[in-house]
Amino acid sequence: MIAYLEFSKFTNLYWILCLVFILLAVIPCIYSQSRYPDNFPELNQFFSTKSLGVNMELGETVFRLFAPNAASVVLVTFEKHDDQQGTEYSMEKDKDSVWEYRLPGEHFGLYYGYRIDGPRDNANMFDPSRIIADPYSKAVVTQNNYLHVGKSIILKTDYDWEGDTWLTTPIQDLIIYEMHVRDMTAHQSSGVEKPGTYLGLVEQGKTGGLDYLLDLGINAVELLPCQNFGNIEVPYKDKSAPVYNTWNPYSRNHWGYMTSYFFAPESYYASEGNMEADNYCGIYGQQVREFKDMVKAFHRQGIAVIMDVVYNHVSQYDLNPFKYIDKKYYFRLDANGNFLMKSGCGNDFMTERPMTRQFIIESIKYWMTEYHIDGFRFDLAYLLDEETCKEIINEARKINPNVYIIAEPWGDGYAPDYFSNIGWAAWNDKFRNGVKGQNPFDNLGFIFGNWEGENKPEFLKRYVLGSTIKDGGQFTKLEHSVNYLESHDDYTFGDFVRIGTKSVNAEEKISDLTNHVRLTPQQLKLNKLGALFLFVSQGAVMFHEGQEFARSKVIAATNVDDTNQGRIDHNSYEKDNETNWINYEHKKINEELYQYYRGLIKLRKKYPVLRKAPGESIKFLSCENEFGIGFWIDKTISGAENDIIVLMNGNPTTSAKFKLPDGEWSVIVNEEKAGTEIIKQEIKGELEVFPTSGTVLVK
């Protein structure tokens, strides 16, 4: 018995010790709420609530930088943006690893950066020969080369908002127009005086820009990245470059998914913005005021402003401050100190570090308070750790309870349900694939009379209902589903249809662009049917610039060594040319489709039940045609003023017949027109919907 007790004590001690070792191993992961290993967990102990960047305190200009692994930090100030030599001041480090220097007086207009030194090993990139701009810069002047050499500007940011504030439109009432600031007015057909700029975008009385958006009827814009980013990539096929570029003959980053400075607006879109080699952009910080002018102009017209933001990785080739300030702290690294690259973009930001998380939260709050931004779309959001995601929405809602937080719900995984559970909305790619297809070659969707992947008739009903979990979808609330058919990625919807109908071969070179852009009757029908499905489904709606006239991205002829010029593009991230710029002459060519979109927007605005009806009020109608889907929104349950019926037929050869509920109905949308005006009256009994078309009726 005594021997048994001794053995029992030994085994108990053994298991206790095992448990201790397990807890020690997993505590860092629990702390970070990350799916990735933390190979340097000791860095999590460093944290400070001090205000970083530059602050005016008691008549002094105070500089602060967080860099726990640095051995020395030197502040360098400059009188001019292009000064090569500056005045240097050694900074002091506090117990929480914040480096600080106090300069007497308030030095607005001064330029500055840091020289940072520290350990020379693979987990660090310290280089005191480089002057690195402040990651908390409110404005940055940058030089036009792949290093994106920058100096921070100490700028007065006061501004007369004239009573402007955030808009309060519920997210399911949004009609979001995803767009690129420069694309909307850079083409000469836009007619604006300041093409490709923040101010040009909101000029009025012009063909392109704000007046175009007002005519279309949208009530929200989602701007591709406008935080200061690395515009230029390494030279093409230059063996002297640090990376041998074989993939990007343009050596440009047009879309902006390589953020350099998360508090500063992109200066290329401001007055005097340019891409001349080694010239400077944003010399006077004018981008700050002009971005605010743009937001205020949108708000005056009832248009919300959502920003596409990239916090999962940072710019790859330039002197991104975080790499040179403290790579080991700010990035996910393997045990040998190499960058993890789950984003596919060269490096992954370690969002779970306490000060990285705080940086992201402060950045979001700053854009809300300083620029009156209404919401954010997060690129590759699943790469952000859980705790950061929760804090983002919690802190943002403290400022504006109506803020829009939207995820691109993938990035080394796929989890729209996860984001919905923490209150985020997300892009609904299942809706996109089910309606149009996953690719135009061998995986077409409903509008082509085909079932993409696992899709079947019951799935279409789910999409109509908002893809909620109770209906077998991904979202806890229908307003979390941001439905779309096209985004900046992949082929445009118009080109998807052109290729999917085999009207054009993706590999052929287009010789007659005008004829190529003009839709055939079948292409027009497919575009209309896809748009109808989009605008009558529950949840929020997003569509991409030019989708309303079936924009085609044909790679423009330039002096760049690109053998694909003349072909349809599916990834135009690097082309700051007519491949991406909106050509308003093409809108005229496909005016009928443009007017159809305008009509659908009016329809969705007039009848709220098309975006937020009680699920029990939506009753699906039977149809023998496999690709016929119809539903009736019953006003006795929805509480609306009108009954509404939507009928759609994806079959390309056979009509779909539906028995209508009792009463006389009026057609307001058919295969030719869309809107709120009555097209035909006294419809009752059975209705035939022609192939590849749809109709909407009211009573």
C-alpha positions in Angstrom: 0.0 0.0 0.0 2.8 2.4 0.9 4.6 1.5 -2.3 1.5 2.2 -4.3 1.1 5.6 -2.6 4.7 6.5 -3.4 4.2 5.5 -7.0 0.9 7.4 -7.2 2.6 10.6 -5.9 5.4 10.1 -8.5 2.9 9.7 -11.4 0.8 12.6 -10.3 4.0 14.8 -10.1 4.9 13.5 -13.6 1.6 14.5 -15.1 1.6 17.9 -13.3 5.1 18.6 -14.8 3.8 17.6 -18.2 0.9 19.9 -17.9 3.1 22.8 -16.9 5.3 22.3 -19.9 2.3 22.1 -22.2 0.9 25.4 -20.8 4.3 27.1 -21.1 4.3 26.0 -24.8 0.8 27.1 -25.6 0.4 30.3 -23.5 2.2 32.5 -26.1 -0.3 31.2 -28.8 -3.3 31.7 -26.5 -2.1 35.2 -25.8 -1.7 36.0 -29.4 -4.9 34.3 -30.6 -2.9 33.4 -33.7 -3.0 30.4 -36.0 0.8 30.8 -36.4 3.7 29.9 -34.1 5.4 32.7 -32.2 9.1 31.9 -32.3 10.0 35.0 -30.3 7.3 35.2 -27.5 9.5 37.1 -25.2 8.8 40.2 -27.3 5.2 40.3 -26.2 6.2 41.7 -22.9 6.9 45.1 -24.4 4.0 47.5 -24.5 3.4 51.2 -24.2 0.4 53.5 -24.1 2.5 56.6 -25.0 1.4 58.5 -28.1 3.8 57.5 -30.9 4.9 59.4 -33.9 5.1 63.2 -33.5 3.1 65.1 -31.0 3.0 68.7 -29.8 3.3 68.7 -26.0 3.8 71.8 -23.8 5.5 73.8 -26.6 7.8 71.0 -27.6 7.8 68.7 -30.7 8.0 65.2 -29.3 9.2 62.3 -31.4 8.5 58.7 -30.3 9.3 55.4 -31.9 8.7 51.8 -30.6 11.6 49.5 -31.4 12.4 46.9 -28.6 15.3 45.2 -30.5 17.0 48.4 -31.6 20.4 49.3 -30.0 20.3 53.0 -31.0 17.9 55.4 -32.8 18.9 58.7 -34.2 16.3 61.4 -35.2 17.3 63.2 -38.4 15.5 66.4 -39.4 15.5 68.3 -42.7 14.5 71.8 -43.8 13.7 70.7 -47.4 12.2 67.5 -48.8 15.2 66.8 -51.0 18.0 67.6 -48.5 20.6 64.8 -48.4 22.0 65.9 -45.0 20.1 66.7 -41.9 20.5 67.6 -38.2 20.8 64.5 -36.0 19.7 63.9 -32.5 20.3 60.7 -30.4 17.1 59.4 -28.9 16.6 57.8 -25.5 14.9 54.5 -24.8 12.5 54.0 -21.9 11.7 50.8 -20.0 8.9 49.9 -22.5 11.2 50.2 -25.5 9.9 53.6 -26.7 12.6 55.8 -28.1 12.0 59.6 -27.5 13.4 63.0 -28.3 12.0 66.4 -27.4 12.7 69.3 -29.7 11.9 72.7 -28.2 9.2 74.6 -30.2 6.5 73.5 -32.6 8.2 72.6 -35.9 5.4 72.4 -38.4 6.7 72.0 -41.9 9.8 70.1 -40.8 10.8 66.8 -42.6 12.3 64.0 -40.6 13.2 60.3 -40.4 15.2 57.9 -38.3 18.5 56.0 -38.4 18.1 52.7 -36.5 20.8 50.2 -35.6 20.6 46.9 -33.8 21.6 43.2 -34.1 23.0 41.9 -37.4 21.2 38.6 -37.9 18.5 37.1 -40.1 15.7 38.1 -37.8 16.6 41.8 -38.1 17.1 44.3 -40.9 18.8 47.2 -39.1 20.7 49.5 -41.4 21.8 52.8 -39.9 22.9 54.0 -43.4 19.2 54.3 -44.3 17.0 57.1 -43.1 13.6 55.5 -42.4 10.3 57.5 -42.3 8.0 57.3 -39.3 5.3 54.5 -39.6 3.0 57.0 -37.7 3.5 59.7 -40.4 0.4 61.7 -41.1 1.9 62.7 -44.4 5.0 61.5 -46.3 6.9 62.9 -49.3 8.2 59.9 -51.3 10.6 59.6 -54.2 9.6 57.7 -57.4 11.7 54.6 -57.3 11.2 51.1 -56.0 12.8 51.9 -52.7 10.0 54.5 -52.2 12.4 56.7 -50.3 10.4 58.8 -47.9 10.6 61.6 -45.4 7.9 62.2 -42.8 6.3 65.7 -42.8 5.2 67.5 -39.6 1.9 68.9 -40.8 -1.0 70.9 -39.3 -4.0 68.7 -40.1 -6.8 71.0 -38.9 -9.6 71.3 -41.4 -13.1 72.9 -41.7 -15.5 69.9 -42.2 -18.5 72.3 -42.3 -20.6 70.1 -40.1 -19.8 66.9 -42.0 -20.0 63.6 -40.2 -20.4 59.9 -41.0 -23.4 58.6 -42.9 -25.9 56.3 -41.2 -27.2 54.2 -44.0 -27.7 50.6 -42.8 -25.3 48.3 -44.5 -28.0 46.2 -46.2 -29.2 49.5 -47.8 -25.8 50.2 -49.3 -25.2 49.9 -53.1 -21.4 49.8 -53.0 -19.4 50.8 -56.0 -15.8 49.4 -55.8 -13.5 51.7 -57.6 -10.0 53.0 -58.0 -9.5 56.7 -57.5 -7.3 57.2 -60.5 -9.2 54.9 -62.9 -12.4 56.9 -62.6 -11.0 60.1 -64.2 -7.6 59.3 -65.7 -9.0 58.6 -69.2 -9.5 61.7 -71.4 -13.1 60.8 -71.9 -13.8 61.7 -68.3 -13.5 65.3 -69.2 -12.2 66.4 -65.8 -9.7 69.2 -65.2 -7.6 67.3 -62.7 -7.6 63.7 -64.1 -6.6 60.8 -61.8 -6.8 62.8 -58.6 -8.9 63.1 -55.4 -10.1 66.5 -56.5 -10.8 65.4 -60.1 -12.9 62.5 -58.8 -15.4 65.0 -57.2 -15.4 67.7 -59.9 -19.0 68.3 -61.0 -20.5 69.0 -64.4 -18.1 66.5 -66.0 -18.7 63.2 -67.8 -16.7 61.1 -65.4 -16.3 61.1 -61.6 -18.9 62.3 -59.1 -21.7 63.3 -61.6 -21.4 59.8 -63.3 -21.8 58.1 -59.9 -24.8 60.3 -59.0 -26.5 59.5 -62.3 -25.9 55.8 -61.7 -27.5 56.1 -58.3 -25.0 54.3 -56.0 -24.8 55.4 -52.3 -21.4 54.1 -51.3 -17.9 54.0 -52.8 -15.3 51.4 -51.8 -11.9 52.9 -52.7 -9.1 50.6 -53.6 -6.1 51.3 -51.2 -5.5 54.9 -50.6 -3.1 54.6 -47.7 0.4 55.6 -49.0 1.8 52.6 -50.9 4.8 51.4 -52.9 3.8 52.4 -56.4 6.9 51.1 -58.1 8.3 47.6 -58.1 11.8 46.4 -58.9 13.1 47.0 -62.5 12.1 44.4 -65.0 14.8 41.8 -65.7 17.5 43.9 -64.1 20.1 41.5 -62.6 21.5 44.3 -60.4 18.1 44.6 -58.6 17.7 42.9 -55.2 15.0 40.6 -56.7 15.1 39.5 -60.3 11.7 40.6 -61.7 10.5 38.3 -64.4 6.8 38.8 -63.9 6.0 42.5 -64.1 7.3 44.3 -67.2 5.5 47.5 -66.0 7.4 47.6 -62.7 4.4 49.3 -61.2 1.9 48.6 -58.5 -1.3 50.3 -59.6 -3.9 48.8 -57.3 -2.2 49.7 -54.1 -2.0 46.5 -52.1 1.5 47.2 -50.9 1.0 49.7 -48.0 4.0 51.7 -46.8 2.4 54.3 -44.4 -0.9 53.4 -42.8 -1.8 56.9 -41.5 -0.9 58.8 -44.6 -3.0 59.3 -47.8 -1.5 58.2 -51.1 0.2 61.3 -52.6 0.2 60.2 -56.3 -3.5 61.0 -56.4 -3.0 64.6 -55.0 -2.2 67.8 -56.9 1.3 67.6 -58.5 1.2 63.8 -58.2 3.5 62.2 -60.8 5.4 59.0 -61.6 8.5 60.6 -63.3 11.5 58.6 -62.3 13.1 59.9 -59.0 10.8 62.8 -58.8 8.9 63.5 -55.5 5.2 63.1 -54.6 3.4 64.9 -51.8 6.1 67.5 -51.1 3.8 69.8 -49.2 1.4 67.3 -47.7 -1.4 68.5 -49.9 -2.8 65.0 -50.1 -4.2 65.3 -46.6 -6.4 68.3 -47.3 -7.4 67.0 -50.8 -8.4 63.6 -49.5 -10.7 65.3 -46.9 -12.2 67.5 -49.7 -13.0 64.3 -51.6 -14.7 62.7 -48.6 -16.7 65.8 -47.8 -17.9 66.1 -51.4 -19.1 62.5 -51.4 -20.9 62.9 -48.1 -22.7 66.0 -49.3 -24.2 63.8 -52.0 -25.2 61.1 -49.6 -22.4 58.7 -50.7 -20.6 56.8 -47.9 -16.8 56.3 -48.2 -15.4 52.8 -47.5 -11.6 52.3 -47.7 -9.9 49.1 -48.8 -7.2 48.5 -46.2 -4.3 46.1 -46.1 -3.0 45.1 -42.7 -2.1 41.5 -43.4 1.2 42.4 -45.1 3.2 45.5 -45.9 5.0 46.7 -49.0 7.5 44.2 -50.3 10.4 46.0 -52.1 10.6 49.5 -50.6 12.1 50.8 -47.4 9.0 49.9 -45.4 9.6 51.3 -41.9 8.5 48.3 -40.0 11.2 46.1 -41.6 14.0 48.5 -40.7 12.6 49.5 -37.3 12.1 46.0 -35.9 11.5 43.1 -38.3 11.7 40.6 -35.4 8.9 42.3 -33.6 6.5 43.3 -36.3 6.5 40.3 -38.7 5.6 36.6 -38.6 8.9 34.8 -39.0 10.0 31.2 -39.0 12.5 29.9 -36.4 15.4 31.1 -38.6 14.1 34.6 -38.9 12.7 34.3 -42.4 9.5 36.1 -43.4 6.3 33.9 -43.5 4.5 34.6 -46.8 1.0 33.1 -46.4 -0.3 36.3 -48.0 1.7 35.6 -51.1 3.0 39.1 -50.9 6.5 38.7 -49.5 5.8 39.1 -45.8 3.1 38.7 -43.2 2.4 41.4 -40.6 2.4 39.9 -37.0 -1.0 41.5 -36.0 -1.0 39.5 -32.8 1.9 41.4 -31.2 0.5 43.9 -28.7 2.0 47.0 -30.3 1.2 45.8 -33.8 -2.4 45.3 -32.8 -2.4 48.8 -31.2 -1.0 50.3 -34.3 -3.7 48.8 -36.5 -6.5 49.9 -34.1 -5.0 53.5 -33.9 -4.8 53.6 -37.7 -8.5 52.6 -38.1 -9.6 55.1 -35.5 -7.5 57.9 -37.1 -9.1 57.4 -40.5 -12.5 57.6 -38.9 -11.9 60.7 -36.8 -9.5 62.6 -39.1 -11.0 61.7 -42.4 -14.6 60.8 -41.6 -14.3 57.4 -43.3 -17.5 55.4 -43.0 -16.1 51.9 -43.1 -13.4 49.5 -44.2 -12.9 46.5 -46.3 -10.0 44.3 -45.0 -7.8 42.6 -47.6 -7.1 38.9 -46.8 -8.7 39.4 -43.5 -8.3 35.8 -42.3 -4.6 36.5 -41.9 -5.5 38.9 -39.1 -5.5 37.3 -35.6 -8.8 36.9 -33.8 -8.2 39.3 -31.0 -7.3 42.1 -33.4 -10.4 41.5 -35.5 -12.6 41.7 -32.4 -10.9 44.9 -31.2 -11.2 46.5 -34.6 -15.0 46.3 -34.6 -15.4 47.1 -30.9 -13.2 50.2 -31.0 -14.6 51.4 -34.3 -18.1 51.1 -33.0 -17.2 53.3 -30.0 -16.5 56.1 -32.5 -19.3 55.3 -34.9 -21.9 52.6 -34.1 -22.9 52.4 -37.8 -19.3 51.8 -39.1 -19.1 49.3 -41.9 -16.5 46.5 -41.3 -16.2 44.1 -44.2 -13.9 41.2 -44.6 -12.3 39.5 -47.6 -12.9 36.3 -45.7 -9.9 34.3 -46.8 -6.1 34.4 -46.6 -4.5 31.0 -45.8 -8.0 29.7 -45.1 -11.6 30.5 -45.6 -14.0 31.7 -42.8 -16.9 33.9 -43.6 -18.9 32.3 -40.8 -16.1 33.2 -38.3 -16.3 36.9 -39.3 -20.0 36.9 -39.1 -19.9 35.5 -35.6 -17.8 38.5 -34.4 -20.0 41.0 -36.2 -18.2 41.6 -39.4 -19.8 41.5 -42.9 -17.9 39.7 -45.7 -17.7 39.3 -49.4 -19.9 36.4 -50.5 -17.9 34.6 -53.1 -20.3 31.6 -53.0 -23.0 33.9 -54.3 -20.6 35.1 -57.0 -19.7 31.6 -58.1 -23.2 30.2 -57.9 -24.7 32.9 -60.0 -22.0 33.5 -62.7 -19.6 30.6 -62.2 -16.1 30.2 -60.8 -14.2 30.6 -64.1 -15.3 31.2 -67.7 -13.6 28.2 -69.2 -15.1 25.1 -67.5 -17.0 26.2 -64.4 -19.9 28.4 -65.4 -22.9 29.1 -63.1 -26.7 29.6 -63.1 -27.0 32.4 -65.7 -25.3 30.1 -68.3 -27.7 27.3 -67.5 -25.1 25.4 -65.5 -24.4 24.4 -61.9 -21.0 25.6 -60.6 -19.3 23.1 -58.3 -21.7 21.9 -55.6 -24.4 24.4 -56.5 -28.0 23.2 -57.2 -31.4 24.8 -57.2 -31.7 24.9 -53.4 -28.5 26.9 -53.2 -30.0 29.7 -55.4 -32.8 30.1 -52.8 -30.1 30.4 -50.1 -28.4 33.2 -52.0 -31.7 35.1 -52.4 -32.4 34.8 -48.7 -29.1 36.3 -47.7 -26.9 33.1 -47.2 -27.8 32.9 -43.5 -26.7 29.9 -41.4 -30.4 29.0 -40.8 -30.7 28.6 -44.5 -27.5 26.6 -44.9 -25.3 29.6 -45.6 -22.3 31.3 -43.9 -23.8 34.3 -42.1 -25.5 34.8 -38.8 -27.3 37.9 -40.2 -28.3 38.6 -43.8 -26.7 42.0 -43.6 -23.4 40.3 -43.2 -23.6 39.0 -46.8 -22.0 41.4 -49.3 -23.2 40.0 -52.6 -21.2 40.6 -55.7 -20.4 39.3 -59.2 -17.2 41.2 -59.9 -14.4 42.8 -58.0 -11.0 44.2 -58.9 -9.6 40.6 -59.0 -9.9 38.2 -61.9 -11.9 38.9 -65.1 -14.5 41.6 -65.2 -18.1 40.3 -65.3 -18.3 41.6 -68.9 -15.2 39.6 -70.0 -16.3 36.6 -68.0 -19.5 36.6 -70.2 -17.5 37.2 -73.4 -15.2 34.3 -72.7 -17.9 32.1 -71.2 -20.1 32.4 -74.3 -17.0 31.6 -76.5 -17.5 34.9 -78.3 -13.8 35.5 -77.7 -10.9 33.3 -76.9 -8.9 34.5 -73.9 -5.7 34.0 -75.7 -6.6 35.9 -78.9 -5.5 39.5 -79.5 -8.3 42.0 -79.9 -7.7 44.2 -83.0 -11.0 46.1 -83.0 -11.6 47.2 -79.5 -14.9 49.1 -80.2 -16.5 46.0 -81.8 -15.2 43.8 -79.0 -16.7 46.0 -76.3 -20.1 46.1 -78.0 -22.3 43.3 -76.4 -23.9 40.7 -78.6 -27.6 40.1 -77.8 -26.7 36.9 -75.8 -24.0 38.7 -73.9 -26.4 41.5 -73.0 -29.0 39.0 -71.7 -26.4 37.3 -69.5 -25.2 40.6 -68.1 -28.8 41.7 -67.3 -29.8 38.4 -65.7 -26.7 38.4 -63.5 -27.4 42.0 -62.5 -31.1 41.2 -61.7 -30.1 38.3 -59.4 -27.6 40.6 -57.6 -30.1 43.4 -57.0 -33.0 41.3 -55.8 -31.1 39.3 -53.2 -31.1 39.9 -49.5 -28.1 41.6 -48.0 -25.7 44.3 -49.2 -24.8 44.8 -52.9 -21.4 45.6 -54.4 -20.4 46.0 -58.0 -17.1 47.0 -59.6 -16.3 50.1 -61.7 -17.5 49.6 -65.2 -19.5 46.5 -64.5 -22.6 48.5 -65.4 -21.6 48.7 -69.0 -19.7 45.3 -69.2 -16.3 46.9 -69.2 -13.6 45.0 -70.9 -10.0 45.0 -69.7 -8.0 44.6 -72.9 -4.3 45.2 -72.3 -3.5 48.5 -73.8 -0.7 49.1 -76.3 2.2 50.8 -74.7 6.0 50.8 -75.1 6.3 48.2 -72.3 7.7 44.8 -73.3 4.5 42.9 -72.7 3.7 40.2 -75.2 0.1 40.0 -73.9 -0.9 43.5 -75.2 -4.2 43.1 -77.0 -5.4 40.2 -74.9 -8.1 40.3 -72.1 -6.5 40.8 -68.7 -7.5 39.0 -65.6 -5.1 40.5 -63.2 -4.4 44.2 -64.1 -2.8 45.2 -60.8 0.3 46.6 -62.4 -1.2 48.7 -65.3 -1.6 52.4 -64.8 -2.9 52.9 -68.3 -6.0 52.5 -70.5 -6.3 48.8 -69.5 -7.7 50.0 -66.2 -8.9 53.5 -66.9 -12.6 53.9 -67.3 -13.4 54.8 -70.9 -16.8 56.6 -70.9 -17.2 56.1 -74.6 -17.6 52.4 -73.9 -20.4 53.2 -71.6 -22.2 54.8 -74.5 -21.7 51.7 -76.6 -23.5 49.6 -74.0 -25.9 52.2 -72.9 -28.8 49.7 -72.7 -27.0 47.8 -70.0 -26.0 50.9 -68.1 -29.7 52.0 -68.1 -30.7 48.5 -66.8 -28.3 48.9 -63.9 -29.7 52.4 -63.2 -33.2 50.9 -63.2 -32.3 48.1 -60.8 -30.7 50.5 -58.4 -34.0 52.6 -58.4 -36.0 49.4 -57.9 -33.9 48.3 -54.9 -34.1 51.7 -53.3 -37.9 51.9 -53.7 -38.7 48.5 -52.4 -36.7 47.8 -49.1 -38.0 44.2 -49.0 -35.6 43.4 -51.8 -32.7 43.8 -49.4 -34.1 43.2 -45.9 -37.3 41.2 -45.9 -38.3 38.8 -43.1 -37.3 35.4 -44.2 -40.8 34.0 -43.7 -42.3 36.5 -46.1 -40.3 35.1 -49.0 -42.2 32.3 -50.6 -40.6 30.3 -53.5 -42.7 29.4 -56.5 -42.5 26.1 -58.2 -41.2 25.6 -61.7 -40.6 22.5 -63.8 -37.6 24.2 -65.4 -34.4 23.3 -63.4 -33.0 26.7 -64.0 -36.2 28.6 -63.2 -36.3 30.3 -59.8 -39.2 32.5 -58.6 -40.2 34.0 -55.3 -43.0 36.1 -53.9 -42.5 38.6 -51.0 -45.8 38.5 -49.2 -46.7 42.0 -47.9 -49.0 40.5 -45.3 -45.9 39.1 -43.6 -43.3 41.6 -44.7 -45.4 44.6 -43.7 -44.6 46.3 -47.0 -47.0 48.4 -49.1 -46.7 46.0 -52.1 -46.4 42.4 -52.9 -43.4 41.6 -55.1 -42.7 38.7 -57.4 -39.2 38.0 -58.9 -38.9 35.4 -61.7 -35.6 34.4 -63.3 -34.6 31.8 -65.9 -31.0 30.7 -66.4 -31.9 28.2 -69.0 -30.4 29.3 -72.3 -32.8 27.5 -74.6 -36.1 26.8 -72.7 -38.6 29.2 -71.2 -39.6 28.8 -67.6 -43.3 28.9 -66.6 -44.6 30.1 -63.2 -48.1 30.1 -61.7 -48.6 33.5 -60.2 -50.3 34.1 -56.8 -53.9 35.3 -57.1 -54.6 38.9 -58.3 -53.5 41.2 -61.1 -49.9 42.0 -61.3 -47.9 44.7 -63.0 -44.5 44.2 -64.7 -41.8 46.7 -63.7 -38.7 44.7 -64.9 -38.4 42.5 -67.9 -35.7 41.3 -70.3 -35.4 44.8 -71.9 -36.0 47.4 -69.2 -35.6 47.7 -65.4 -36.9 50.3 -63.0 -40.0 51.3 -61.0 -42.3 52.4 -63.9 -45.0 50.0 -65.0 -44.2 48.2 -68.3 -47.3 46.0 -68.5 -50.4 45.6 -66.4 -53.2 43.1 -65.6 -50.9 40.1 -65.5 -52.5 37.0 -63.9 -52.5 33.2 -64.0 -49.3 31.8 -65.6 -46.3 33.8 -66.8 -43.7 32.6 -69.2 -40.1 33.8 -68.6 -38.0 33.6 -71.7 -34.5 31.9 -71.7 -31.7 33.9 -70.0 -34.0 36.6 -68.6 -36.0 37.7 -65.6 -38.9 39.8 -64.6 -40.2 41.6 -61.6 -43.9 42.2 -60.8 -45.7 44.2 -58.2 -49.2 44.4 -56.8 
